[in-house]
Amino acid sequence: MFILEGIFAGFIATLLFDLYQFSLSYAYNINKSRWDLVGRYFLGVSRGVYLQENIENESSEKNELKIGYSIHYIIGIIYGIIYASLNTLF
C-alpha cells in the first residue's frame, strides 16, 4: 500500500514544484528549469555519450522535452516512494 501512497505523493509533490516554478517565472521573471536539457542528456546516455562539454550547444533532439519531464516525474515518484517507506518504518 505504501507504494501507491509514494507514487501519489511523489507525483503531487513534483506537480506542485512545477506549478511553483511556473508562478515564480510568471510573477518575477525567474528562469524555469530546463527539462529539455535533461532529456537531451539522457538521449545522449542512451547512445553511450556520458560527458558533454556544453549540452546547450548540442543540437536539439526529437521529444527531448517530453523525456526530460518524464525523468523529472520518475525521480519525484522515487523520492515519494522512499518517503512513504520511511513513514512506515517510524
PyMOL Python script that loads the backbone (N, CA, C, O; Angstrom):
from pymol import cmd

cmd.read_pdbstr("""\
ATOM      1  N   MET A   1       0.813  -1.198   0.000  1.00  0.00           N
ATOM      2  CA  MET A   1       0.000   0.000   0.000  1.00  0.00           C
ATOM      3  C   MET A   1       0.857   1.262   0.000  1.00  0.00           C
ATOM      4  O   MET A   1       0.489   2.279  -0.589  1.00  0.00           O
ATOM      5  N   PHE A   2       2.015   1.179   0.676  1.00  0.00           N
ATOM      6  CA  PHE A   2       2.853   2.375   0.732  1.00  0.00           C
ATOM      7  C   PHE A   2       3.429   2.720  -0.632  1.00  0.00           C
ATOM      8  O   PHE A   2       3.818   3.865  -0.865  1.00  0.00           O
ATOM      9  N   ILE A   3       3.489   1.746  -1.538  1.00  0.00           N
ATOM     10  CA  ILE A   3       3.984   2.034  -2.897  1.00  0.00           C
ATOM     11  C   ILE A   3       3.027   3.008  -3.597  1.00  0.00           C
ATOM     12  O   ILE A   3       3.460   3.993  -4.194  1.00  0.00           O
ATOM     13  N   LEU A   4       1.733   2.724  -3.515  1.00  0.00           N
ATOM     14  CA  LEU A   4       0.754   3.615  -4.149  1.00  0.00           C
ATOM     15  C   LEU A   4       0.755   4.987  -3.492  1.00  0.00           C
ATOM     16  O   LEU A   4       0.646   6.008  -4.170  1.00  0.00           O
ATOM     17  N   GLU A   5       0.880   5.007  -2.168  1.00  0.00           N
ATOM     18  CA  GLU A   5       0.954   6.292  -1.467  1.00  0.00           C
ATOM     19  C   GLU A   5       2.198   7.064  -1.896  1.00  0.00           C
ATOM     20  O   GLU A   5       2.145   8.282  -2.067  1.00  0.00           O
ATOM     21  N   GLY A   6       3.311   6.364  -2.070  1.00  0.00           N
ATOM     22  CA  GLY A   6       4.550   7.011  -2.503  1.00  0.00           C
ATOM     23  C   GLY A   6       4.454   7.552  -3.917  1.00  0.00           C
ATOM     24  O   GLY A   6       4.932   8.649  -4.206  1.00  0.00           O
ATOM     25  N   ILE A   7       3.833   6.776  -4.798  1.00  0.00           N
ATOM     26  CA  ILE A   7       3.656   7.240  -6.179  1.00  0.00           C
ATOM     27  C   ILE A   7       2.790   8.495  -6.194  1.00  0.00           C
ATOM     28  O   ILE A   7       3.108   9.474  -6.869  1.00  0.00           O
ATOM     29  N   PHE A   8       1.705   8.453  -5.450  1.00  0.00           N
ATOM     30  CA  PHE A   8       0.803   9.608  -5.386  1.00  0.00           C
ATOM     31  C   PHE A   8       1.508  10.823  -4.783  1.00  0.00           C
ATOM     32  O   PHE A   8       1.419  11.927  -5.320  1.00  0.00           O
ATOM     33  N   ALA A   9       2.207  10.616  -3.670  1.00  0.00           N
ATOM     34  CA  ALA A   9       2.902  11.728  -3.002  1.00  0.00           C
ATOM     35  C   ALA A   9       3.992  12.311  -3.895  1.00  0.00           C
ATOM     36  O   ALA A   9       4.131  13.531  -3.981  1.00  0.00           O
ATOM     37  N   GLY A  10       4.762  11.459  -4.555  1.00  0.00           N
ATOM     38  CA  GLY A  10       5.825  11.940  -5.434  1.00  0.00           C
ATOM     39  C   GLY A  10       5.297  12.703  -6.627  1.00  0.00           C
ATOM     40  O   GLY A  10       5.860  13.725  -7.017  1.00  0.00           O
ATOM     41  N   PHE A  11       4.210  12.207  -7.213  1.00  0.00           N
ATOM     42  CA  PHE A  11       3.628  12.881  -8.366  1.00  0.00           C
ATOM     43  C   PHE A  11       3.060  14.243  -7.974  1.00  0.00           C
ATOM     44  O   PHE A  11       3.298  15.240  -8.655  1.00  0.00           O
ATOM     45  N   ILE A  12       2.317  14.279  -6.884  1.00  0.00           N
ATOM     46  CA  ILE A  12       1.710  15.541  -6.445  1.00  0.00           C
ATOM     47  C   ILE A  12       2.780  16.549  -6.036  1.00  0.00           C
ATOM     48  O   ILE A  12       2.672  17.732  -6.359  1.00  0.00           O
ATOM     49  N   ALA A  13       3.816  16.090  -5.327  1.00  0.00           N
ATOM     50  CA  ALA A  13       4.882  16.999  -4.907  1.00  0.00           C
ATOM     51  C   ALA A  13       5.620  17.570  -6.113  1.00  0.00           C
ATOM     52  O   ALA A  13       5.958  18.754  -6.131  1.00  0.00           O
ATOM     53  N   THR A  14       5.870  16.740  -7.116  1.00  0.00           N
ATOM     54  CA  THR A  14       6.549  17.215  -8.318  1.00  0.00           C
ATOM     55  C   THR A  14       5.668  18.184  -9.088  1.00  0.00           C
ATOM     56  O   THR A  14       6.155  19.179  -9.624  1.00  0.00           O
ATOM     57  N   LEU A  15       4.379  17.897  -9.146  1.00  0.00           N
ATOM     58  CA  LEU A  15       3.445  18.801  -9.812  1.00  0.00           C
ATOM     59  C   LEU A  15       3.391  20.155  -9.103  1.00  0.00           C
ATOM     60  O   LEU A  15       3.383  21.199  -9.755  1.00  0.00           O
ATOM     61  N   LEU A  16       3.355  20.135  -7.774  1.00  0.00           N
ATOM     62  CA  LEU A  16       3.355  21.389  -7.015  1.00  0.00           C
ATOM     63  C   LEU A  16       4.652  22.165  -7.227  1.00  0.00           C
ATOM     64  O   LEU A  16       4.640  23.392  -7.318  1.00  0.00           O
ATOM     65  N   PHE A  17       5.770  21.445  -7.303  1.00  0.00           N
ATOM     66  CA  PHE A  17       7.053  22.085  -7.592  1.00  0.00           C
ATOM     67  C   PHE A  17       7.017  22.783  -8.946  1.00  0.00           C
ATOM     68  O   PHE A  17       7.489  23.912  -9.076  1.00  0.00           O
ATOM     69  N   ASP A  18       6.458  22.116  -9.956  1.00  0.00           N
ATOM     70  CA  ASP A  18       6.377  22.717 -11.292  1.00  0.00           C
ATOM     71  C   ASP A  18       5.448  23.931 -11.304  1.00  0.00           C
ATOM     72  O   ASP A  18       5.751  24.937 -11.945  1.00  0.00           O
ATOM     73  N   LEU A  19       4.317  23.838 -10.596  1.00  0.00           N
ATOM     74  CA  LEU A  19       3.409  24.982 -10.518  1.00  0.00           C
ATOM     75  C   LEU A  19       4.048  26.157  -9.792  1.00  0.00           C
ATOM     76  O   LEU A  19       3.845  27.310 -10.172  1.00  0.00           O
ATOM     77  N   TYR A  20       4.816  25.871  -8.753  1.00  0.00           N
ATOM     78  CA  TYR A  20       5.522  26.922  -8.023  1.00  0.00           C
ATOM     79  C   TYR A  20       6.565  27.595  -8.920  1.00  0.00           C
ATOM     80  O   TYR A  20       6.695  28.820  -8.915  1.00  0.00           O
ATOM     81  N   GLN A  21       7.305  26.794  -9.689  1.00  0.00           N
ATOM     82  CA  GLN A  21       8.280  27.372 -10.613  1.00  0.00           C
ATOM     83  C   GLN A  21       7.602  28.214 -11.682  1.00  0.00           C
ATOM     84  O   GLN A  21       8.101  29.277 -12.052  1.00  0.00           O
ATOM     85  N   PHE A  22       6.467  27.738 -12.177  1.00  0.00           N
ATOM     86  CA  PHE A  22       5.734  28.493 -13.184  1.00  0.00           C
ATOM     87  C   PHE A  22       5.267  29.834 -12.619  1.00  0.00           C
ATOM     88  O   PHE A  22       5.347  30.860 -13.294  1.00  0.00           O
ATOM     89  N   SER A  23       4.780  29.818 -11.378  1.00  0.00           N
ATOM     90  CA  SER A  23       4.314  31.073 -10.777  1.00  0.00           C
ATOM     91  C   SER A  23       5.468  32.043 -10.537  1.00  0.00           C
ATOM     92  O   SER A  23       5.310  33.250 -10.715  1.00  0.00           O
ATOM     93  N   LEU A  24       6.634  31.520 -10.133  1.00  0.00           N
ATOM     94  CA  LEU A  24       7.800  32.392  -9.964  1.00  0.00           C
ATOM     95  C   LEU A  24       8.252  32.973 -11.303  1.00  0.00           C
ATOM     96  O   LEU A  24       8.651  34.134 -11.386  1.00  0.00           O
ATOM     97  N   SER A  25       8.183  32.163 -12.329  1.00  0.00           N
ATOM     98  CA  SER A  25       8.566  32.627 -13.660  1.00  0.00           C
ATOM     99  C   SER A  25       7.604  33.705 -14.139  1.00  0.00           C
ATOM    100  O   SER A  25       8.024  34.691 -14.743  1.00  0.00           O
ATOM    101  N   TYR A  26       6.330  33.522 -13.874  1.00  0.00           N
ATOM    102  CA  TYR A  26       5.328  34.488 -14.313  1.00  0.00           C
ATOM    103  C   TYR A  26       5.412  35.786 -13.516  1.00  0.00           C
ATOM    104  O   TYR A  26       5.357  36.874 -14.089  1.00  0.00           O
ATOM    105  N   ALA A  27       5.545  35.674 -12.198  1.00  0.00           N
ATOM    106  CA  ALA A  27       5.492  36.855 -11.337  1.00  0.00           C
ATOM    107  C   ALA A  27       6.799  37.644 -11.327  1.00  0.00           C
ATOM    108  O   ALA A  27       6.782  38.875 -11.352  1.00  0.00           O
ATOM    109  N   TYR A  28       7.927  36.942 -11.290  1.00  0.00           N
ATOM    110  CA  TYR A  28       9.209  37.623 -11.104  1.00  0.00           C
ATOM    111  C   TYR A  28      10.189  37.417 -12.254  1.00  0.00           C
ATOM    112  O   TYR A  28      11.340  37.847 -12.175  1.00  0.00           O
ATOM    113  N   ASN A  29       9.740  36.763 -13.318  1.00  0.00           N
ATOM    114  CA  ASN A  29      10.577  36.512 -14.487  1.00  0.00           C
ATOM    115  C   ASN A  29      11.837  35.717 -14.130  1.00  0.00           C
ATOM    116  O   ASN A  29      12.912  35.974 -14.672  1.00  0.00           O
ATOM    117  N   ILE A  30      11.700  34.756 -13.221  1.00  0.00           N
ATOM    118  CA  ILE A  30      12.791  33.860 -12.846  1.00  0.00           C
ATOM    119  C   ILE A  30      12.801  32.696 -13.825  1.00  0.00           C
ATOM    120  O   ILE A  30      11.748  32.150 -14.152  1.00  0.00           O
ATOM    121  N   ASN A  31      13.970  32.317 -14.290  1.00  0.00           N
ATOM    122  CA  ASN A  31      14.073  31.236 -15.264  1.00  0.00           C
ATOM    123  C   ASN A  31      13.604  29.915 -14.670  1.00  0.00           C
ATOM    124  O   ASN A  31      13.932  29.575 -13.533  1.00  0.00           O
ATOM    125  N   LYS A  32      12.832  29.177 -15.461  1.00  0.00           N
ATOM    126  CA  LYS A  32      12.376  27.850 -15.054  1.00  0.00           C
ATOM    127  C   LYS A  32      13.487  26.837 -15.326  1.00  0.00           C
ATOM    128  O   LYS A  32      14.456  27.127 -16.028  1.00  0.00           O
ATOM    129  N   SER A  33      13.323  25.643 -14.756  1.00  0.00           N
ATOM    130  CA  SER A  33      14.272  24.567 -15.018  1.00  0.00           C
ATOM    131  C   SER A  33      14.189  24.149 -16.474  1.00  0.00           C
ATOM    132  O   SER A  33      13.119  24.178 -17.083  1.00  0.00           O
ATOM    133  N   ARG A  34      15.318  23.765 -17.019  1.00  0.00           N
ATOM    134  CA  ARG A  34      15.393  23.366 -18.431  1.00  0.00           C
ATOM    135  C   ARG A  34      15.311  21.847 -18.539  1.00  0.00           C
ATOM    136  O   ARG A  34      16.339  21.174 -18.614  1.00  0.00           O
ATOM    137  N   TRP A  35      14.109  21.310 -18.548  1.00  0.00           N
ATOM    138  CA  TRP A  35      13.941  19.862 -18.609  1.00  0.00           C
ATOM    139  C   TRP A  35      14.272  19.319 -19.991  1.00  0.00           C
ATOM    140  O   TRP A  35      14.488  18.117 -20.144  1.00  0.00           O
ATOM    141  N   ASP A  36      14.315  20.187 -21.001  1.00  0.00           N
ATOM    142  CA  ASP A  36      14.738  19.730 -22.324  1.00  0.00           C
ATOM    143  C   ASP A  36      16.200  19.313 -22.309  1.00  0.00           C
ATOM    144  O   ASP A  36      16.592  18.392 -23.025  1.00  0.00           O
ATOM    145  N   LEU A  37      17.009  19.988 -21.495  1.00  0.00           N
ATOM    146  CA  LEU A  37      18.426  19.620 -21.397  1.00  0.00           C
ATOM    147  C   LEU A  37      18.600  18.279 -20.692  1.00  0.00           C
ATOM    148  O   LEU A  37      19.506  17.514 -21.021  1.00  0.00           O
ATOM    149  N   VAL A  38      17.744  18.001 -19.737  1.00  0.00           N
ATOM    150  CA  VAL A  38      17.778  16.696 -19.068  1.00  0.00           C
ATOM    151  C   VAL A  38      17.436  15.601 -20.068  1.00  0.00           C
ATOM    152  O   VAL A  38      18.089  14.559 -20.113  1.00  0.00           O
ATOM    153  N   GLY A  39      16.404  15.848 -20.869  1.00  0.00           N
ATOM    154  CA  GLY A  39      16.046  14.885 -21.909  1.00  0.00           C
ATOM    155  C   GLY A  39      17.159  14.700 -22.919  1.00  0.00           C
ATOM    156  O   GLY A  39      17.434  13.579 -23.348  1.00  0.00           O
ATOM    157  N   ARG A  40      17.800  15.790 -23.300  1.00  0.00           N
ATOM    158  CA  ARG A  40      18.913  15.718 -24.250  1.00  0.00           C
ATOM    159  C   ARG A  40      20.069  14.902 -23.674  1.00  0.00           C
ATOM    160  O   ARG A  40      20.710  14.121 -24.378  1.00  0.00           O
ATOM    161  N   TYR A  41      20.322  15.101 -22.369  1.00  0.00           N
ATOM    162  CA  TYR A  41      21.395  14.342 -21.723  1.00  0.00           C
ATOM    163  C   TYR A  41      21.067  12.844 -21.723  1.00  0.00           C
ATOM    164  O   TYR A  41      21.917  12.024 -22.072  1.00  0.00           O
ATOM    165  N   PHE A  42      19.848  12.488 -21.335  1.00  0.00           N
ATOM    166  CA  PHE A  42      19.504  11.071 -21.261  1.00  0.00           C
ATOM    167  C   PHE A  42      19.408  10.435 -22.641  1.00  0.00           C
ATOM    168  O   PHE A  42      19.665   9.239 -22.780  1.00  0.00           O
ATOM    169  N   LEU A  43      19.052  11.190 -23.647  1.00  0.00           N
ATOM    170  CA  LEU A  43      19.113  10.661 -25.010  1.00  0.00           C
ATOM    171  C   LEU A  43      20.559  10.394 -25.411  1.00  0.00           C
ATOM    172  O   LEU A  43      20.843   9.416 -26.102  1.00  0.00           O
ATOM    173  N   GLY A  44      21.472  11.262 -24.979  1.00  0.00           N
ATOM    174  CA  GLY A  44      22.890  11.023 -25.235  1.00  0.00           C
ATOM    175  C   GLY A  44      23.404   9.813 -24.484  1.00  0.00           C
ATOM    176  O   GLY A  44      24.213   9.050 -25.011  1.00  0.00           O
ATOM    177  N   VAL A  45      22.943   9.631 -23.260  1.00  0.00           N
ATOM    178  CA  VAL A  45      23.351   8.463 -22.470  1.00  0.00           C
ATOM    179  C   VAL A  45      22.877   7.184 -23.143  1.00  0.00           C
ATOM    180  O   VAL A  45      23.581   6.174 -23.116  1.00  0.00           O
ATOM    181  N   SER A  46      21.703   7.212 -23.740  1.00  0.00           N
ATOM    182  CA  SER A  46      21.201   6.018 -24.420  1.00  0.00           C
ATOM    183  C   SER A  46      22.072   5.641 -25.620  1.00  0.00           C
ATOM    184  O   SER A  46      22.055   4.490 -26.058  1.00  0.00           O
ATOM    185  N   ARG A  47      22.831   6.597 -26.151  1.00  0.00           N
ATOM    186  CA  ARG A  47      23.761   6.325 -27.253  1.00  0.00           C
ATOM    187  C   ARG A  47      25.184   6.099 -26.759  1.00  0.00           C
ATOM    188  O   ARG A  47      26.084   5.875 -27.568  1.00  0.00           O
ATOM    189  N   GLY A  48      25.403   6.153 -25.449  1.00  0.00           N
ATOM    190  CA  GLY A  48      26.728   5.896 -24.892  1.00  0.00           C
ATOM    191  C   GLY A  48      27.568   7.135 -24.676  1.00  0.00           C
ATOM    192  O   GLY A  48      28.759   7.019 -24.387  1.00  0.00           O
ATOM    193  N   VAL A  49      26.989   8.324 -24.807  1.00  0.00           N
ATOM    194  CA  VAL A  49      27.707   9.575 -24.577  1.00  0.00           C
ATOM    195  C   VAL A  49      27.371  10.047 -23.168  1.00  0.00           C
ATOM    196  O   VAL A  49      26.254  10.494 -22.906  1.00  0.00           O
ATOM    197  N   TYR A  50      28.349   9.946 -22.255  1.00  0.00           N
ATOM    198  CA  TYR A  50      28.090  10.284 -20.855  1.00  0.00           C
ATOM    199  C   TYR A  50      28.567  11.679 -20.477  1.00  0.00           C
ATOM    200  O   TYR A  50      28.025  12.285 -19.553  1.00  0.00           O
ATOM    201  N   LEU A  51      29.557  12.188 -21.165  1.00  0.00           N
ATOM    202  CA  LEU A  51      30.093  13.512 -20.870  1.00  0.00           C
ATOM    203  C   LEU A  51      29.916  14.420 -22.083  1.00  0.00           C
ATOM    204  O   LEU A  51      30.236  14.050 -23.212  1.00  0.00           O
ATOM    205  N   GLN A  52      29.401  15.615 -21.818  1.00  0.00           N
ATOM    206  CA  GLN A  52      29.252  16.603 -22.873  1.00  0.00           C
ATOM    207  C   GLN A  52      29.770  17.922 -22.333  1.00  0.00           C
ATOM    208  O   GLN A  52      29.415  18.326 -21.225  1.00  0.00           O
ATOM    209  N   GLU A  53      30.603  18.593 -23.105  1.00  0.00           N
ATOM    210  CA  GLU A  53      31.234  19.820 -22.621  1.00  0.00           C
ATOM    211  C   GLU A  53      30.207  20.920 -22.365  1.00  0.00           C
ATOM    212  O   GLU A  53      30.206  21.524 -21.293  1.00  0.00           O
ATOM    213  N   ASN A  54      29.354  21.181 -23.313  1.00  0.00           N
ATOM    214  CA  ASN A  54      28.304  22.184 -23.138  1.00  0.00           C
ATOM    215  C   ASN A  54      27.048  21.657 -23.806  1.00  0.00           C
ATOM    216  O   ASN A  54      26.916  21.697 -25.029  1.00  0.00           O
ATOM    217  N   ILE A  55      26.130  21.165 -22.991  1.00  0.00           N
ATOM    218  CA  ILE A  55      24.947  20.491 -23.531  1.00  0.00           C
ATOM    219  C   ILE A  55      24.014  21.465 -24.240  1.00  0.00           C
ATOM    220  O   ILE A  55      23.237  21.056 -25.102  1.00  0.00           O
ATOM    221  N   GLU A  56      24.079  22.752 -23.889  1.00  0.00           N
ATOM    222  CA  GLU A  56      23.233  23.734 -24.568  1.00  0.00           C
ATOM    223  C   GLU A  56      23.641  23.922 -26.022  1.00  0.00           C
ATOM    224  O   GLU A  56      22.805  24.287 -26.849  1.00  0.00           O
ATOM    225  N   ASN A  57      24.907  23.679 -26.352  1.00  0.00           N
ATOM    226  CA  ASN A  57      25.379  23.839 -27.722  1.00  0.00           C
ATOM    227  C   ASN A  57      25.110  22.614 -28.583  1.00  0.00           C
ATOM    228  O   ASN A  57      25.278  22.666 -29.801  1.00  0.00           O
ATOM    229  N   GLU A  58      24.693  21.509 -27.962  1.00  0.00           N
ATOM    230  CA  GLU A  58      24.365  20.308 -28.740  1.00  0.00           C
ATOM    231  C   GLU A  58      23.076  20.552 -29.515  1.00  0.00           C
ATOM    232  O   GLU A  58      22.256  21.387 -29.133  1.00  0.00           O
ATOM    233  N   SER A  59      22.912  19.826 -30.590  1.00  0.00           N
ATOM    234  CA  SER A  59      21.708  20.005 -31.405  1.00  0.00           C
ATOM    235  C   SER A  59      20.486  19.427 -30.685  1.00  0.00           C
ATOM    236  O   SER A  59      20.583  18.443 -29.951  1.00  0.00           O
ATOM    237  N   SER A  60      19.340  20.061 -30.914  1.00  0.00           N
ATOM    238  CA  SER A  60      18.095  19.588 -30.305  1.00  0.00           C
ATOM    239  C   SER A  60      17.723  18.234 -30.876  1.00  0.00           C
ATOM    240  O   SER A  60      18.023  17.915 -32.027  1.00  0.00           O
ATOM    241  N   GLU A  61      17.055  17.440 -30.035  1.00  0.00           N
ATOM    242  CA  GLU A  61      16.632  16.118 -30.472  1.00  0.00           C
ATOM    243  C   GLU A  61      15.123  15.994 -30.329  1.00  0.00           C
ATOM    244  O   GLU A  61      14.488  16.743 -29.587  1.00  0.00           O
ATOM    245  N   LYS A  62      14.578  15.055 -31.037  1.00  0.00           N
ATOM    246  CA  LYS A  62      13.129  14.860 -31.035  1.00  0.00           C
ATOM    247  C   LYS A  62      12.685  14.354 -29.657  1.00  0.00           C
ATOM    248  O   LYS A  62      13.300  13.449 -29.093  1.00  0.00           O
ATOM    249  N   ASN A  63      11.615  14.945 -29.126  1.00  0.00           N
ATOM    250  CA  ASN A  63      10.981  14.555 -27.861  1.00  0.00           C
ATOM    251  C   ASN A  63      11.865  14.737 -26.634  1.00  0.00           C
ATOM    252  O   ASN A  63      11.630  14.086 -25.616  1.00  0.00           O
ATOM    253  N   GLU A  64      12.864  15.592 -26.698  1.00  0.00           N
ATOM    254  CA  GLU A  64      13.741  15.759 -25.538  1.00  0.00           C
ATOM    255  C   GLU A  64      13.014  16.404 -24.361  1.00  0.00           C
ATOM    256  O   GLU A  64      13.318  16.089 -23.210  1.00  0.00           O
ATOM    257  N   LEU A  65      12.069  17.293 -24.620  1.00  0.00           N
ATOM    258  CA  LEU A  65      11.322  17.922 -23.533  1.00  0.00           C
ATOM    259  C   LEU A  65      10.420  16.902 -22.833  1.00  0.00           C
ATOM    260  O   LEU A  65      10.333  16.891 -21.605  1.00  0.00           O
ATOM    261  N   LYS A  66       9.756  16.054 -23.603  1.00  0.00           N
ATOM    262  CA  LYS A  66       8.903  15.016 -23.017  1.00  0.00           C
ATOM    263  C   LYS A  66       9.728  14.042 -22.185  1.00  0.00           C
ATOM    264  O   LYS A  66       9.312  13.641 -21.098  1.00  0.00           O
ATOM    265  N   ILE A  67      10.873  13.668 -22.686  1.00  0.00           N
ATOM    266  CA  ILE A  67      11.738  12.744 -21.957  1.00  0.00           C
ATOM    267  C   ILE A  67      12.268  13.404 -20.693  1.00  0.00           C
ATOM    268  O   ILE A  67      12.356  12.758 -19.648  1.00  0.00           O
ATOM    269  N   GLY A  68      12.618  14.665 -20.774  1.00  0.00           N
ATOM    270  CA  GLY A  68      13.104  15.386 -19.600  1.00  0.00           C
ATOM    271  C   GLY A  68      12.052  15.481 -18.513  1.00  0.00           C
ATOM    272  O   GLY A  68      12.347  15.254 -17.340  1.00  0.00           O
ATOM    273  N   TYR A  69      10.819  15.816 -18.894  1.00  0.00           N
ATOM    274  CA  TYR A  69       9.742  15.869 -17.905  1.00  0.00           C
ATOM    275  C   TYR A  69       9.442  14.479 -17.345  1.00  0.00           C
ATOM    276  O   TYR A  69       9.136  14.343 -16.160  1.00  0.00           O
ATOM    277  N   SER A  70       9.527  13.454 -18.180  1.00  0.00           N
ATOM    278  CA  SER A  70       9.296  12.091 -17.695  1.00  0.00           C
ATOM    279  C   SER A  70      10.328  11.702 -16.645  1.00  0.00           C
ATOM    280  O   SER A  70       9.979  11.139 -15.607  1.00  0.00           O
ATOM    281  N   ILE A  71      11.586  11.997 -16.910  1.00  0.00           N
ATOM    282  CA  ILE A  71      12.657  11.711 -15.947  1.00  0.00           C
ATOM    283  C   ILE A  71      12.417  12.502 -14.669  1.00  0.00           C
ATOM    284  O   ILE A  71      12.587  11.968 -13.573  1.00  0.00           O
ATOM    285  N   HIS A  72      12.029  13.751 -14.793  1.00  0.00           N
ATOM    286  CA  HIS A  72      11.751  14.618 -13.649  1.00  0.00           C
ATOM    287  C   HIS A  72      10.659  14.013 -12.771  1.00  0.00           C
ATOM    288  O   HIS A  72      10.801  13.970 -11.549  1.00  0.00           O
ATOM    289  N   TYR A  73       9.568  13.542 -13.386  1.00  0.00           N
ATOM    290  CA  TYR A  73       8.474  12.964 -12.611  1.00  0.00           C
ATOM    291  C   TYR A  73       8.829  11.578 -12.071  1.00  0.00           C
ATOM    292  O   TYR A  73       8.385  11.219 -10.980  1.00  0.00           O
ATOM    293  N   ILE A  74       9.605  10.803 -12.797  1.00  0.00           N
ATOM    294  CA  ILE A  74      10.040   9.489 -12.292  1.00  0.00           C
ATOM    295  C   ILE A  74      10.896   9.661 -11.046  1.00  0.00           C
ATOM    296  O   ILE A  74      10.730   8.923 -10.075  1.00  0.00           O
ATOM    297  N   ILE A  75      11.802  10.620 -11.064  1.00  0.00           N
ATOM    298  CA  ILE A  75      12.637  10.873  -9.893  1.00  0.00           C
ATOM    299  C   ILE A  75      11.773  11.361  -8.732  1.00  0.00           C
ATOM    300  O   ILE A  75      11.998  10.954  -7.592  1.00  0.00           O
ATOM    301  N   GLY A  76      10.797  12.217  -8.994  1.00  0.00           N
ATOM    302  CA  GLY A  76       9.885  12.663  -7.951  1.00  0.00           C
ATOM    303  C   GLY A  76       9.104  11.502  -7.345  1.00  0.00           C
ATOM    304  O   GLY A  76       8.902  11.459  -6.132  1.00  0.00           O
ATOM    305  N   ILE A  77       8.667  10.569  -8.170  1.00  0.00           N
ATOM    306  CA  ILE A  77       7.934   9.400  -7.687  1.00  0.00           C
ATOM    307  C   ILE A  77       8.844   8.502  -6.864  1.00  0.00           C
ATOM    308  O   ILE A  77       8.412   7.953  -5.850  1.00  0.00           O
ATOM    309  N   ILE A  78      10.090   8.343  -7.280  1.00  0.00           N
ATOM    310  CA  ILE A  78      11.043   7.547  -6.494  1.00  0.00           C
ATOM    311  C   ILE A  78      11.241   8.165  -5.121  1.00  0.00           C
ATOM    312  O   ILE A  78      11.256   7.450  -4.119  1.00  0.00           O
ATOM    313  N   TYR A  79      11.395   9.484  -5.059  1.00  0.00           N
ATOM    314  CA  TYR A  79      11.502  10.156  -3.757  1.00  0.00           C
ATOM    315  C   TYR A  79      10.235   9.960  -2.932  1.00  0.00           C
ATOM    316  O   TYR A  79      10.312   9.779  -1.717  1.00  0.00           O
ATOM    317  N   GLY A  80       9.079   9.993  -3.575  1.00  0.00           N
ATOM    318  CA  GLY A  80       7.822   9.778  -2.861  1.00  0.00           C
ATOM    319  C   GLY A  80       7.732   8.380  -2.278  1.00  0.00           C
ATOM    320  O   GLY A  80       7.247   8.206  -1.160  1.00  0.00           O
ATOM    321  N   ILE A  81       8.192   7.383  -3.016  1.00  0.00           N
ATOM    322  CA  ILE A  81       8.189   6.005  -2.512  1.00  0.00           C
ATOM    323  C   ILE A  81       9.146   5.863  -1.333  1.00  0.00           C
ATOM    324  O   ILE A  81       8.831   5.194  -0.350  1.00  0.00           O
ATOM    325  N   ILE A  82      10.310   6.490  -1.432  1.00  0.00           N
ATOM    326  CA  ILE A  82      11.261   6.460  -0.305  1.00  0.00           C
ATOM    327  C   ILE A  82      10.640   7.131   0.909  1.00  0.00           C
ATOM    328  O   ILE A  82      10.766   6.631   2.027  1.00  0.00           O
ATOM    329  N   TYR A  83       9.977   8.251   0.701  1.00  0.00           N
ATOM    330  CA  TYR A  83       9.318   8.969   1.796  1.00  0.00           C
ATOM    331  C   TYR A  83       8.239   8.115   2.447  1.00  0.00           C
ATOM    332  O   TYR A  83       8.166   8.040   3.673  1.00  0.00           O
ATOM    333  N   ALA A  84       7.409   7.476   1.647  1.00  0.00           N
ATOM    334  CA  ALA A  84       6.330   6.648   2.182  1.00  0.00           C
ATOM    335  C   ALA A  84       6.882   5.416   2.897  1.00  0.00           C
ATOM    336  O   ALA A  84       6.336   4.995   3.917  1.00  0.00           O
ATOM    337  N   SER A  85       7.955   4.841   2.371  1.00  0.00           N
ATOM    338  CA  SER A  85       8.527   3.660   3.029  1.00  0.00           C
ATOM    339  C   SER A  85       9.180   4.040   4.358  1.00  0.00           C
ATOM    340  O   SER A  85       9.126   3.264   5.312  1.00  0.00           O
ATOM    341  N   LEU A  86       9.786   5.206   4.432  1.00  0.00           N
ATOM    342  CA  LEU A  86      10.354   5.646   5.699  1.00  0.00           C
ATOM    343  C   LEU A  86       9.259   5.948   6.722  1.00  0.00           C
ATOM    344  O   LEU A  86       9.459   5.756   7.921  1.00  0.00           O
ATOM    345  N   ASN A  87       8.120   6.414   6.258  1.00  0.00           N
ATOM    346  CA  ASN A  87       6.999   6.673   7.179  1.00  0.00           C
ATOM    347  C   ASN A  87       6.443   5.375   7.761  1.00  0.00           C
ATOM    348  O   ASN A  87       5.920   5.379   8.875  1.00  0.00           O
ATOM    349  N   THR A  88       6.546   4.275   7.034  1.00  0.00           N
ATOM    350  CA  THR A  88       6.057   3.005   7.569  1.00  0.00           C
ATOM    351  C   THR A  88       7.026   2.440   8.603  1.00  0.00           C
ATOM    352  O   THR A  88       6.622   1.671   9.475  1.00  0.00           O
ATOM    353  N   LEU A  89       8.300   2.815   8.511  1.00  0.00           N
ATOM    354  CA  LEU A  89       9.288   2.322   9.472  1.00  0.00           C
ATOM    355  C   LEU A  89       9.212   3.057  10.819  1.00  0.00           C
ATOM    356  O   LEU A  89       9.445   2.463  11.872  1.00  0.00           O
ATOM    357  N   PHE A  90       8.893   4.325  10.773  1.00  0.00           N
ATOM    358  CA  PHE A  90       8.930   5.112  12.006  1.00  0.00           C
ATOM    359  C   PHE A  90       7.564   5.446  12.443  1.00  0.00           C
ATOM    360  O   PHE A  90       7.388   6.108  13.466  1.00  0.00           O
TER     361      PHE A  90
END
""", "prot")
cmd.dss("prot")
cmd.show_as("cartoon", "prot")
cmd.util.cbc("prot")
cmd.orient("prot")
